[in-house]
């Protein structure tokens, strides 16, 4: 196959500076926002500093009003009322801010006296290859809620002086018990136990565990029972870094889907005053089906849209809400698969996305015969193409692997059920769902430009 011209071959000097600016901001975001709660905190801080107000505290919305709505610290909406109000619907860019990881079980801490260790029991979250998560330094992130209602934020393993945690694999010398296992079964779910400590105190019973619990209490104010009302996760420790000798990529944890979240947020913040009302949404729980109070299957969108109608027009009848949603246009900003140079046979190479060739527009998602997916109407795809061409956005079309070998879903179908025009568009990623993934800095810039263009159209 002939060489396809990349973004790098088309840009000028100013474009190169903007690419570095976007990627440097993204590197900072990845360091500070490894969980959905941390992402919401990051965005809310930026929004409030820029003069955005909580929509629930505003009596009235007028053109130019900048607002946000933070739902239980896990899902977020931010918007700017356009000059035309909502007469032409909402222009929405929606992404998700959760990523695959290892969650702690409700009773995670246990002692193995035969090995002189204390371990953490985990349950993987999202679609992971379990064998990829062993022998990597891990950090502990999340929040603990005490019986009294106090929230204790935990972030251990990111500062150079912090300890880190590890799930050890068997050494090659004695790993014959694994030799007959298939690759995906090399590490089983109940073997994903992280070493949490190995030093006893002077207790007669469970001295190793008691020492750990003492540290949790003295240093972090956390009792063992509090762990049952906690949201704690093990994520890869350390910073995201520039990748490749040419520094053309970002290698880090959580590109799915924080690459979309950051670039859409930055595009939104740089947008200024739009003609039509623009909204960015950041959902939780996409990696496990988008269900629950913070997922896109909840009534979060309807609630935010109803508040906009009520505070803009003084009323929010059910038919008005349905009409607004049906007029709205959505980009479901989710990453897609870049063709893997070592595993090309997994892709339909004629329809696969390439690293460095721009944002991937995915006309449809789903599995096999397009099951459990969403498909954008052809006329809406043409509309998106016209916007991208108008604003000189580099883009490509792609599918998620060969038919019957690949597939996946996004939040798009949860917008489509309201009659909204929606299409998936996001950066191509290598190594998706692994502890460390690869994305091109040029593709991040392409996403930024694409989302910016869509909101301004």
One Martini backbone bead per residue (centre of mass of N, CA, C, O) as a GRO file, in nm:
protein
  457
    1UNK     BB    1   0.097   0.035   0.021
    2UNK     BB    2   0.076   0.352   0.001
    3UNK     BB    3   0.162   0.646   0.112
    4UNK     BB    4   0.019   0.846   0.363
    5UNK     BB    5  -0.036   1.152   0.429
    6UNK     BB    6   0.053   1.349   0.689
    7UNK     BB    7   0.034   1.606   0.901
    8UNK     BB    8   0.343   1.666   0.915
    9UNK     BB    9   0.346   1.733   0.589
   10UNK     BB   10   0.137   2.005   0.617
   11UNK     BB   11   0.266   2.186   0.812
   12UNK     BB   12   0.350   2.465   0.991
   13UNK     BB   13   0.498   2.645   1.232
   14UNK     BB   14   0.237   2.720   1.390
   15UNK     BB   15   0.125   2.437   1.405
   16UNK     BB   16   0.359   2.315   1.571
   17UNK     BB   17   0.307   2.492   1.822
   18UNK     BB   18   0.015   2.392   1.871
   19UNK     BB   19   0.078   2.097   1.910
   20UNK     BB   20   0.256   2.140   2.163
   21UNK     BB   21   0.045   2.281   2.336
   22UNK     BB   22  -0.161   2.052   2.344
   23UNK     BB   23   0.032   1.822   2.447
   24UNK     BB   24   0.122   1.963   2.710
   25UNK     BB   25  -0.159   1.986   2.832
   26UNK     BB   26  -0.214   1.680   2.826
   27UNK     BB   27   0.014   1.589   3.011
   28UNK     BB   28  -0.096   1.739   3.258
   29UNK     BB   29  -0.371   1.601   3.269
   30UNK     BB   30  -0.273   1.304   3.303
   31UNK     BB   31  -0.135   1.354   3.580
   32UNK     BB   32  -0.414   1.474   3.730
   33UNK     BB   33  -0.631   1.257   3.557
   34UNK     BB   34  -0.691   0.918   3.620
   35UNK     BB   35  -0.977   0.989   3.707
   36UNK     BB   36  -1.294   1.103   3.701
   37UNK     BB   37  -1.271   1.284   3.954
   38UNK     BB   38  -1.010   1.432   3.866
   39UNK     BB   39  -1.126   1.547   3.604
   40UNK     BB   40  -1.347   1.718   3.729
   41UNK     BB   41  -1.164   1.890   3.905
   42UNK     BB   42  -0.999   2.009   3.675
   43UNK     BB   43  -1.233   2.143   3.514
   44UNK     BB   44  -1.365   2.314   3.739
   45UNK     BB   45  -1.123   2.493   3.792
   46UNK     BB   46  -1.114   2.615   3.506
   47UNK     BB   47  -1.405   2.725   3.496
   48UNK     BB   48  -1.405   2.913   3.746
   49UNK     BB   49  -1.158   3.085   3.649
   50UNK     BB   50  -1.343   3.166   3.377
   51UNK     BB   51  -1.654   3.229   3.500
   52UNK     BB   52  -1.810   2.990   3.564
   53UNK     BB   53  -2.142   2.869   3.649
   54UNK     BB   54  -2.366   2.724   3.833
   55UNK     BB   55  -2.673   2.655   3.708
   56UNK     BB   56  -2.828   2.627   3.988
   57UNK     BB   57  -2.752   2.946   4.064
   58UNK     BB   58  -2.912   3.036   3.815
   59UNK     BB   59  -3.192   3.215   3.706
   60UNK     BB   60  -3.057   3.308   3.423
   61UNK     BB   61  -3.032   3.283   3.067
   62UNK     BB   62  -2.799   3.418   2.827
   63UNK     BB   63  -2.628   3.530   2.592
   64UNK     BB   64  -2.300   3.417   2.710
   65UNK     BB   65  -2.350   3.219   2.914
   66UNK     BB   66  -2.155   3.050   3.167
   67UNK     BB   67  -2.167   2.694   3.238
   68UNK     BB   68  -2.223   2.432   3.494
   69UNK     BB   69  -2.245   2.065   3.579
   70UNK     BB   70  -2.206   1.876   3.881
   71UNK     BB   71  -2.223   1.521   3.912
   72UNK     BB   72  -2.100   1.373   4.187
   73UNK     BB   73  -1.795   1.407   4.070
   74UNK     BB   74  -1.828   1.228   3.766
   75UNK     BB   75  -2.010   1.437   3.607
   76UNK     BB   76  -2.007   1.672   3.319
   77UNK     BB   77  -2.113   2.010   3.236
   78UNK     BB   78  -2.062   2.253   2.962
   79UNK     BB   79  -2.161   2.599   2.871
   80UNK     BB   80  -2.277   2.816   2.592
   81UNK     BB   81  -2.472   3.068   2.507
   82UNK     BB   82  -2.597   3.157   2.219
   83UNK     BB   83  -2.714   3.397   2.008
   84UNK     BB   84  -2.962   3.181   1.925
   85UNK     BB   85  -2.967   2.996   2.145
   86UNK     BB   86  -3.194   2.700   2.081
   87UNK     BB   87  -3.319   2.703   1.786
   88UNK     BB   88  -3.079   2.488   1.666
   89UNK     BB   89  -2.989   2.370   1.911
   90UNK     BB   90  -2.738   2.158   2.015
   91UNK     BB   91  -2.377   2.153   2.051
   92UNK     BB   92  -2.225   1.835   2.101
   93UNK     BB   93  -1.954   1.711   2.312
   94UNK     BB   94  -1.891   1.364   2.391
   95UNK     BB   95  -1.738   1.203   2.669
   96UNK     BB   96  -1.509   1.005   2.860
   97UNK     BB   97  -1.337   0.960   3.206
   98UNK     BB   98  -1.306   0.666   3.199
   99UNK     BB   99  -1.084   0.384   3.278
  100UNK     BB  100  -0.911   0.126   3.280
  101UNK     BB  101  -0.877  -0.091   3.577
  102UNK     BB  102  -0.819  -0.146   3.939
  103UNK     BB  103  -1.036  -0.235   4.173
  104UNK     BB  104  -1.137  -0.240   4.486
  105UNK     BB  105  -1.263  -0.421   4.711
  106UNK     BB  106  -1.455  -0.392   4.994
  107UNK     BB  107  -1.238  -0.624   5.106
  108UNK     BB  108  -0.899  -0.586   5.039
  109UNK     BB  109  -0.750  -0.661   5.306
  110UNK     BB  110  -0.482  -0.910   5.341
  111UNK     BB  111  -0.326  -1.186   5.497
  112UNK     BB  112  -0.014  -1.374   5.427
  113UNK     BB  113   0.164  -1.564   5.643
  114UNK     BB  114   0.335  -1.751   5.447
  115UNK     BB  115   0.462  -1.468   5.293
  116UNK     BB  116   0.470  -1.196   5.452
  117UNK     BB  117   0.191  -1.052   5.348
  118UNK     BB  118   0.009  -0.781   5.204
  119UNK     BB  119  -0.307  -0.751   5.034
  120UNK     BB  120  -0.492  -0.663   4.734
  121UNK     BB  121  -0.812  -0.681   4.627
  122UNK     BB  122  -0.938  -0.714   4.291
  123UNK     BB  123  -1.132  -0.551   4.019
  124UNK     BB  124  -1.180  -0.527   3.710
  125UNK     BB  125  -1.218  -0.241   3.480
  126UNK     BB  126  -1.313  -0.336   3.206
  127UNK     BB  127  -1.132  -0.399   2.905
  128UNK     BB  128  -0.886  -0.628   2.982
  129UNK     BB  129  -0.556  -0.746   2.989
  130UNK     BB  130  -0.445  -0.898   3.261
  131UNK     BB  131  -0.136  -0.950   3.193
  132UNK     BB  132  -0.063  -0.631   3.171
  133UNK     BB  133  -0.087  -0.571   3.508
  134UNK     BB  134   0.183  -0.688   3.561
  135UNK     BB  135   0.483  -0.562   3.668
  136UNK     BB  136   0.363  -0.275   3.756
  137UNK     BB  137   0.357   0.025   3.864
  138UNK     BB  138   0.131   0.134   4.122
  139UNK     BB  139  -0.144   0.343   4.197
  140UNK     BB  140  -0.347   0.507   4.449
  141UNK     BB  141  -0.685   0.599   4.379
  142UNK     BB  142  -0.928   0.820   4.546
  143UNK     BB  143  -1.216   0.766   4.768
  144UNK     BB  144  -1.315   0.820   5.111
  145UNK     BB  145  -1.606   0.731   5.310
  146UNK     BB  146  -1.727   0.801   5.598
  147UNK     BB  147  -1.971   0.768   5.831
  148UNK     BB  148  -1.972   1.098   5.865
  149UNK     BB  149  -1.906   1.205   5.546
  150UNK     BB  150  -1.619   1.204   5.487
  151UNK     BB  151  -1.372   1.309   5.246
  152UNK     BB  152  -1.095   1.109   5.124
  153UNK     BB  153  -0.816   1.170   4.946
  154UNK     BB  154  -0.638   0.949   4.723
  155UNK     BB  155  -0.265   0.964   4.642
  156UNK     BB  156  -0.053   0.691   4.573
  157UNK     BB  157   0.254   0.701   4.362
  158UNK     BB  158   0.346   0.993   4.224
  159UNK     BB  159   0.545   1.067   4.412
  160UNK     BB  160   0.880   1.004   4.447
  161UNK     BB  161   0.828   0.942   4.774
  162UNK     BB  162   0.641   0.727   4.708
  163UNK     BB  163   0.485   0.450   4.712
  164UNK     BB  164   0.435   0.142   4.545
  165UNK     BB  165   0.272  -0.109   4.345
  166UNK     BB  166   0.238  -0.481   4.298
  167UNK     BB  167   0.187  -0.744   4.054
  168UNK     BB  168   0.311  -1.050   4.058
  169UNK     BB  169   0.478  -1.264   3.869
  170UNK     BB  170   0.600  -1.538   3.763
  171UNK     BB  171   0.882  -1.679   3.735
  172UNK     BB  172   1.024  -1.858   3.478
  173UNK     BB  173   1.144  -2.103   3.655
  174UNK     BB  174   0.818  -2.155   3.789
  175UNK     BB  175   0.586  -2.142   3.522
  176UNK     BB  176   0.441  -2.416   3.428
  177UNK     BB  177   0.140  -2.363   3.518
  178UNK     BB  178   0.114  -2.153   3.256
  179UNK     BB  179   0.179  -2.301   2.976
  180UNK     BB  180  -0.141  -2.395   2.911
  181UNK     BB  181  -0.221  -2.119   2.887
  182UNK     BB  182  -0.374  -1.878   2.758
  183UNK     BB  183  -0.311  -1.559   2.717
  184UNK     BB  184  -0.580  -1.450   2.860
  185UNK     BB  185  -0.506  -1.676   3.109
  186UNK     BB  186  -0.231  -1.610   3.245
  187UNK     BB  187  -0.419  -1.417   3.415
  188UNK     BB  188  -0.628  -1.418   3.671
  189UNK     BB  189  -0.847  -1.235   3.844
  190UNK     BB  190  -0.761  -1.366   4.140
  191UNK     BB  191  -0.440  -1.278   4.074
  192UNK     BB  192  -0.496  -0.957   4.123
  193UNK     BB  193  -0.265  -0.908   4.364
  194UNK     BB  194  -0.143  -0.661   4.569
  195UNK     BB  195   0.130  -0.548   4.719
  196UNK     BB  196   0.113  -0.366   5.046
  197UNK     BB  197   0.304  -0.545   5.243
  198UNK     BB  198   0.599  -0.669   5.489
  199UNK     BB  199   0.547  -0.548   5.791
  200UNK     BB  200   0.547  -0.595   6.124
  201UNK     BB  201   0.419  -0.590   6.425
  202UNK     BB  202   0.338  -0.677   6.777
  203UNK     BB  203   0.121  -0.856   6.701
  204UNK     BB  204  -0.030  -1.175   6.739
  205UNK     BB  205  -0.241  -1.087   6.516
  206UNK     BB  206  -0.194  -0.983   6.214
  207UNK     BB  207   0.080  -0.801   6.190
  208UNK     BB  208   0.083  -0.700   5.893
  209UNK     BB  209  -0.199  -0.577   5.874
  210UNK     BB  210  -0.187  -0.392   6.124
  211UNK     BB  211   0.034  -0.209   6.017
  212UNK     BB  212  -0.124  -0.102   5.775
  213UNK     BB  213  -0.371   0.010   5.933
  214UNK     BB  214  -0.205   0.211   6.096
  215UNK     BB  215  -0.112   0.382   5.856
  216UNK     BB  216  -0.392   0.458   5.747
  217UNK     BB  217  -0.475   0.608   6.006
  218UNK     BB  218  -0.231   0.806   6.060
  219UNK     BB  219  -0.192   0.925   5.754
  220UNK     BB  220  -0.524   0.915   5.634
  221UNK     BB  221  -0.782   0.845   5.822
  222UNK     BB  222  -0.824   0.522   5.777
  223UNK     BB  223  -1.039   0.270   5.809
  224UNK     BB  224  -1.123  -0.041   5.730
  225UNK     BB  225  -1.435   0.010   5.703
  226UNK     BB  226  -1.406   0.248   5.493
  227UNK     BB  227  -1.339   0.066   5.238
  228UNK     BB  228  -1.649  -0.002   5.179
  229UNK     BB  229  -1.675   0.338   5.125
  230UNK     BB  230  -1.502   0.321   4.848
  231UNK     BB  231  -1.298   0.466   4.567
  232UNK     BB  232  -1.053   0.242   4.462
  233UNK     BB  233  -0.752   0.253   4.252
  234UNK     BB  234  -0.542   0.094   4.021
  235UNK     BB  235  -0.277   0.265   3.860
  236UNK     BB  236  -0.049   0.381   3.674
  237UNK     BB  237   0.255   0.494   3.745
  238UNK     BB  238   0.321   0.802   3.648
  239UNK     BB  239   0.411   0.973   3.375
  240UNK     BB  240   0.360   1.104   3.094
  241UNK     BB  241   0.516   1.081   2.762
  242UNK     BB  242   0.713   1.128   2.524
  243UNK     BB  243   0.729   0.969   2.199
  244UNK     BB  244   0.993   0.900   2.054
  245UNK     BB  245   1.269   1.043   1.912
  246UNK     BB  246   1.060   1.274   1.785
  247UNK     BB  247   0.820   1.338   1.982
  248UNK     BB  248   0.521   1.249   1.833
  249UNK     BB  249   0.417   1.130   2.107
  250UNK     BB  250   0.196   0.980   2.354
  251UNK     BB  251   0.276   0.811   2.662
  252UNK     BB  252   0.000   0.658   2.840
  253UNK     BB  253  -0.268   0.678   3.058
  254UNK     BB  254  -0.604   0.707   2.922
  255UNK     BB  255  -0.678   0.785   2.625
  256UNK     BB  256  -0.921   0.610   2.705
  257UNK     BB  257  -1.085   0.921   2.682
  258UNK     BB  258  -0.885   1.171   2.744
  259UNK     BB  259  -0.822   1.277   2.464
  260UNK     BB  260  -1.113   1.381   2.417
  261UNK     BB  261  -1.163   1.545   2.671
  262UNK     BB  262  -0.935   1.751   2.643
  263UNK     BB  263  -0.981   1.857   2.348
  264UNK     BB  264  -1.277   1.946   2.395
  265UNK     BB  265  -1.225   2.139   2.631
  266UNK     BB  266  -1.024   2.324   2.490
  267UNK     BB  267  -1.206   2.405   2.255
  268UNK     BB  268  -1.426   2.528   2.433
  269UNK     BB  269  -1.245   2.745   2.582
  270UNK     BB  270  -1.154   2.870   2.279
  271UNK     BB  271  -1.433   2.965   2.138
  272UNK     BB  272  -1.619   3.161   2.266
  273UNK     BB  273  -1.881   3.304   2.088
  274UNK     BB  274  -2.148   3.144   1.983
  275UNK     BB  275  -2.428   3.102   1.792
  276UNK     BB  276  -2.462   2.826   1.922
  277UNK     BB  277  -2.520   2.614   2.162
  278UNK     BB  278  -2.263   2.483   2.369
  279UNK     BB  279  -2.161   2.139   2.463
  280UNK     BB  280  -1.995   1.962   2.724
  281UNK     BB  281  -1.941   1.610   2.794
  282UNK     BB  282  -1.872   1.400   3.098
  283UNK     BB  283  -1.845   1.059   3.143
  284UNK     BB  284  -1.925   0.774   3.310
  285UNK     BB  285  -1.914   0.414   3.264
  286UNK     BB  286  -1.843   0.329   2.965
  287UNK     BB  287  -1.657   0.067   3.018
  288UNK     BB  288  -1.950  -0.071   3.154
  289UNK     BB  289  -2.218   0.058   2.972
  290UNK     BB  290  -2.335   0.345   3.099
  291UNK     BB  291  -2.435   0.291   3.370
  292UNK     BB  292  -2.586   0.468   3.599
  293UNK     BB  293  -2.579   0.786   3.745
  294UNK     BB  294  -2.294   0.857   3.557
  295UNK     BB  295  -2.415   0.774   3.294
  296UNK     BB  296  -2.555   0.799   2.968
  297UNK     BB  297  -2.827   0.638   3.067
  298UNK     BB  298  -2.908   0.858   3.211
  299UNK     BB  299  -3.071   1.188   3.289
  300UNK     BB  300  -2.857   1.410   3.249
  301UNK     BB  301  -2.925   1.545   2.980
  302UNK     BB  302  -3.222   1.618   3.040
  303UNK     BB  303  -3.160   1.796   3.284
  304UNK     BB  304  -2.980   2.006   3.147
  305UNK     BB  305  -3.177   2.084   2.918
  306UNK     BB  306  -3.406   2.175   3.107
  307UNK     BB  307  -3.250   2.404   3.244
  308UNK     BB  308  -3.198   2.567   2.993
  309UNK     BB  309  -3.493   2.620   2.917
  310UNK     BB  310  -3.592   2.746   3.184
  311UNK     BB  311  -3.356   2.979   3.202
  312UNK     BB  312  -3.419   3.096   2.906
  313UNK     BB  313  -3.768   3.068   2.871
  314UNK     BB  314  -3.934   2.983   3.155
  315UNK     BB  315  -3.959   2.686   3.025
  316UNK     BB  316  -4.018   2.301   3.045
  317UNK     BB  317  -4.148   2.112   2.839
  318UNK     BB  318  -4.153   1.805   2.714
  319UNK     BB  319  -4.175   1.886   2.413
  320UNK     BB  320  -3.942   2.088   2.419
  321UNK     BB  321  -3.724   1.884   2.488
  322UNK     BB  322  -3.760   1.693   2.248
  323UNK     BB  323  -3.711   1.910   2.033
  324UNK     BB  324  -3.427   1.992   2.115
  325UNK     BB  325  -3.291   1.715   2.083
  326UNK     BB  326  -3.369   1.667   1.778
  327UNK     BB  327  -3.197   1.933   1.685
  328UNK     BB  328  -2.945   1.815   1.774
  329UNK     BB  329  -2.579   1.789   1.780
  330UNK     BB  330  -2.330   1.511   1.773
  331UNK     BB  331  -2.017   1.429   1.923
  332UNK     BB  332  -1.867   1.126   1.979
  333UNK     BB  333  -1.576   1.139   2.173
  334UNK     BB  334  -1.388   0.868   2.057
  335UNK     BB  335  -1.171   0.644   2.029
  336UNK     BB  336  -0.957   0.459   1.808
  337UNK     BB  337  -0.804   0.242   1.590
  338UNK     BB  338  -0.486   0.180   1.518
  339UNK     BB  339  -0.280   0.048   1.309
  340UNK     BB  340  -0.091  -0.230   1.368
  341UNK     BB  341   0.229  -0.313   1.263
  342UNK     BB  342   0.220  -0.623   1.399
  343UNK     BB  343  -0.127  -0.649   1.343
  344UNK     BB  344  -0.274  -0.621   1.053
  345UNK     BB  345  -0.473  -0.876   1.044
  346UNK     BB  346  -0.693  -0.730   1.241
  347UNK     BB  347  -0.738  -0.555   0.989
  348UNK     BB  348  -0.891  -0.339   0.764
  349UNK     BB  349  -0.674  -0.171   0.570
  350UNK     BB  350  -0.890  -0.001   0.399
  351UNK     BB  351  -1.041   0.094   0.706
  352UNK     BB  352  -0.798   0.200   0.862
  353UNK     BB  353  -0.640   0.374   1.093
  354UNK     BB  354  -0.386   0.630   1.126
  355UNK     BB  355  -0.113   0.748   1.244
  356UNK     BB  356  -0.118   1.100   1.178
  357UNK     BB  357  -0.416   1.143   1.000
  358UNK     BB  358  -0.627   1.195   1.216
  359UNK     BB  359  -0.932   1.203   1.279
  360UNK     BB  360  -1.181   0.962   1.344
  361UNK     BB  361  -1.450   0.861   1.149
  362UNK     BB  362  -1.734   0.676   1.274
  363UNK     BB  363  -2.018   0.573   1.132
  364UNK     BB  364  -1.988   0.303   1.306
  365UNK     BB  365  -2.076   0.059   1.542
  366UNK     BB  366  -2.007  -0.246   1.695
  367UNK     BB  367  -2.099  -0.587   1.610
  368UNK     BB  368  -2.065  -0.733   1.333
  369UNK     BB  369  -2.397  -0.654   1.241
  370UNK     BB  370  -2.411  -0.383   1.420
  371UNK     BB  371  -2.436  -0.455   1.703
  372UNK     BB  372  -2.478  -0.242   1.962
  373UNK     BB  373  -2.500   0.028   1.793
  374UNK     BB  374  -2.414   0.319   1.594
  375UNK     BB  375  -2.558   0.512   1.315
  376UNK     BB  376  -2.493   0.750   1.096
  377UNK     BB  377  -2.621   0.954   0.896
  378UNK     BB  378  -2.516   1.044   0.590
  379UNK     BB  379  -2.589   1.351   0.608
  380UNK     BB  380  -2.421   1.399   0.869
  381UNK     BB  381  -2.149   1.320   0.759
  382UNK     BB  382  -2.147   1.542   0.543
  383UNK     BB  383  -2.162   1.775   0.744
  384UNK     BB  384  -1.895   1.716   0.887
  385UNK     BB  385  -1.715   1.737   0.640
  386UNK     BB  386  -1.776   2.036   0.578
  387UNK     BB  387  -1.655   2.148   0.837
  388UNK     BB  388  -1.369   2.034   0.816
  389UNK     BB  389  -1.306   2.168   0.544
  390UNK     BB  390  -1.352   2.463   0.628
  391UNK     BB  391  -1.123   2.420   0.882
  392UNK     BB  392  -0.886   2.231   0.804
  393UNK     BB  393  -0.937   1.922   0.881
  394UNK     BB  394  -0.786   1.637   0.959
  395UNK     BB  395  -0.920   1.328   0.822
  396UNK     BB  396  -1.071   0.999   0.884
  397UNK     BB  397  -1.165   0.671   0.821
  398UNK     BB  398  -1.302   0.406   1.048
  399UNK     BB  399  -1.250   0.081   1.195
  400UNK     BB  400  -1.287  -0.187   1.447
  401UNK     BB  401  -1.177  -0.388   1.268
  402UNK     BB  402  -1.278  -0.673   1.177
  403UNK     BB  403  -1.522  -0.853   1.093
  404UNK     BB  404  -1.578  -1.060   1.376
  405UNK     BB  405  -1.309  -0.933   1.546
  406UNK     BB  406  -1.448  -0.667   1.622
  407UNK     BB  407  -1.547  -0.398   1.841
  408UNK     BB  408  -1.782  -0.143   1.972
  409UNK     BB  409  -1.878   0.109   2.209
  410UNK     BB  410  -2.067   0.406   2.287
  411UNK     BB  411  -2.254   0.699   2.363
  412UNK     BB  412  -2.420   0.743   2.101
  413UNK     BB  413  -2.685   0.570   2.153
  414UNK     BB  414  -2.788   0.771   2.388
  415UNK     BB  415  -2.857   0.995   2.172
  416UNK     BB  416  -3.016   0.853   1.944
  417UNK     BB  417  -3.280   0.793   2.119
  418UNK     BB  418  -3.360   1.118   2.080
  419UNK     BB  419  -3.302   1.188   1.763
  420UNK     BB  420  -3.005   1.241   1.731
  421UNK     BB  421  -2.736   1.357   1.573
  422UNK     BB  422  -2.463   1.109   1.552
  423UNK     BB  423  -2.099   1.088   1.581
  424UNK     BB  424  -1.796   0.934   1.567
  425UNK     BB  425  -1.490   1.105   1.706
  426UNK     BB  426  -1.133   1.023   1.710
  427UNK     BB  427  -0.845   0.906   1.812
  428UNK     BB  428  -0.584   0.719   1.735
  429UNK     BB  429  -0.489   0.400   1.896
  430UNK     BB  430  -0.234   0.234   2.068
  431UNK     BB  431  -0.293  -0.002   2.308
  432UNK     BB  432  -0.569  -0.030   2.406
  433UNK     BB  433  -0.619  -0.073   2.763
  434UNK     BB  434  -0.352  -0.031   2.854
  435UNK     BB  435  -0.138   0.106   3.075
  436UNK     BB  436  -0.007   0.186   2.789
  437UNK     BB  437  -0.043   0.434   2.539
  438UNK     BB  438  -0.083   0.555   2.193
  439UNK     BB  439  -0.046   0.896   2.066
  440UNK     BB  440  -0.070   1.149   1.846
  441UNK     BB  441  -0.009   1.481   1.838
  442UNK     BB  442  -0.152   1.537   1.567
  443UNK     BB  443  -0.428   1.407   1.653
  444UNK     BB  444  -0.490   1.593   1.885
  445UNK     BB  445  -0.504   1.848   1.711
  446UNK     BB  446  -0.728   1.749   1.525
  447UNK     BB  447  -0.940   1.725   1.747
  448UNK     BB  448  -0.939   2.013   1.840
  449UNK     BB  449  -1.025   2.132   1.563
  450UNK     BB  450  -1.286   1.970   1.526
  451UNK     BB  451  -1.442   2.063   1.783
  452UNK     BB  452  -1.420   2.362   1.728
  453UNK     BB  453  -1.566   2.363   1.455
  454UNK     BB  454  -1.836   2.239   1.545
  455UNK     BB  455  -1.913   2.465   1.759
  456UNK     BB  456  -1.899   2.691   1.522
  457UNK     BB  457  -1.972   2.608   1.212
   0.00000   0.00000   0.00000
